[in-house]
């Protein structure tokens, strides 16, 4: 958002009626919640996909391990990389849940005394 638009938006918000201000706050809260839900779904889908890939790679490792040590090493490396990706996605998801909690708490507090 450009600074000029933001200043105009802020000025309009300040001069708006309390009902209009509350409506704007409620709409912004709804948009933030929707964005958080979409991000959660995306991260959960990524986590599921990574877990499926690990399972597939594990099965491949089991089949290959019967005599192909070099191939097994490569697959184990891929498995390790996939496991690291799952951990990264899990960490992001955990931070997202923490951010959502903080954001909702702040939004709840801002409803008591609107401040931007």
N, C-alpha and C positions, 0 to 999 in steps of 0.2 A: 504494500500500500504506500502510495507516495506521501511524503510529509504534508504536502498541501491538502490532499484529500483527508488524511488522518486528522489534521487540525480542523478542517471543516466538519468532519464527522464528530469529533470530540466536542466542538462548539455546539453543534446541533444537539448532541446527546445531552449536554449540560443544560441547554435551554428547553429540552423536551419535558413533557409532563411526566410525573412519577409513573403513571401507567405505561406510557410509551417507553420510558427507561427500563421498566421491568420487562416489557415485551422484548426489547432488544437484548437484555441480559438473558432472558429465557431462550431466545433464538440462538444466541451465541453458545449457551450451555448445551443446547440440543445438537448444534453443529459439532461441537467438541466431542460430545459423547458418541455421536455417529462416527466421527473420524477415529476415535479410540476403538470402537467396535470393529470397524473395517480393518484397522491395523492388527488387532488381536486375531481376527479370522485369517488374515494373510500370514501372520507369523505361525499360527497353529497349523495351517496348511503346509507351510514350509517345513515345520517340525515333523509332521506326519510323512511328508515326502522323503525327508532325510532318513527317518527311521525305516521306511520301506526300502530305501536304497541300501541301508546298512544290512537289513535282513537278506536282501538279494545278494549283496557282496559276501555275506557270511556263508550263504549256501554255495556260492561259487568257490569260495575259499575251501570249504569242506570237500567239494568235488575235485578241486585242483590239487589239494594238498597230498594226494596219494602218490605223488611222484615228481611233481614239478615245483621244486623249491624256489626257483627264480620267480616264476609266476605267482607263487604263493606270497613271496615277499612284496611284490608289487600290489597284490590285492590287499594284503594286510596294511600297507601304506594308505591305500584308498580308504580302507575301513577306518583307519585312524583319522584321516582327513574328514570323512563323513561324521565320525563321532565328534570331532572338534566343531564341525558346523552345527550339529545338533546342540552342543553345549552353548555355542554362541547364540543360536536362536533362542534357546531356553533362557539364557541370561538377558537377552533383549526383551523377551516376553515378561520375565520377572520385573525388569526395570519399568516396563510399560505398565504393569499392574501397580507398581509403587507410585509411578507418576500419576496414574489415574486416581489413586487414592488421595494423593496430595492435591491434585487439581480439583477433585470433587469437594474436598475439605475447604479449599480456598474459595471455590465458587459458592459453597454454602455460606461461608463467612461474608463474601461480598454481597450476598442477598440481604444480609442484615444492614449493611452500610455500603452502598454502591460506590466503588472507587475503581478508577481505571488509570 
